Amino acid sequence: MSTSIDNTTSSQNRDVTINIRVKQEQRNIIDRAAEVQGKTRSEFMLESAYQKAQDVLLDWTFFDLDSSKYQEFTALLDRIPQPNKKLQKLLTTKSPWE
């Protein structure tokens, strides 16, 4: 599956309308978030929905492996991780906000 991701959400070339019904409380939260980001409700909703759609598509992965490659792949996943000093340091270092 080939996916072309275009981050353009400007009003140029917009020719399709999407209508949804929401509860007043949901609209108020969306409006507040849009206001915080200096966007219109439509801009905020389009960008949010578009980003979520990209995330879903980019996370969707299909591995087409023959039997031997599949066994090799699962063996690598099941293998005990090797010691990694940099990772250990990262996991034991306090965060700046702590």
MOJODA-V992248 format. One line per field, one symbol per residue. phi: phi as a letter, one per 30 degrees, with the letter a starting at -180 (. if undefined). psi: psi as a letter, one per 20 degrees, with the letter a starting at -180 (. if undefined). A space follows every 50 residues. Layout:
BEGIN
phi: ???
psi: ???
END
This chain:
BEGIN
phi: .cbcccddbdddidbbcccbcbdedddddddddddecibdeddddddddd ddddedddddbbccbdedddddddddddddddebdddedddcdddedd
psi: pppppojpjripjojppppqprqgggggggggggghjkrrgggggggghg gggggghhiopponqrgghgggghghhiqpqqqogggggghipqqhi.
END
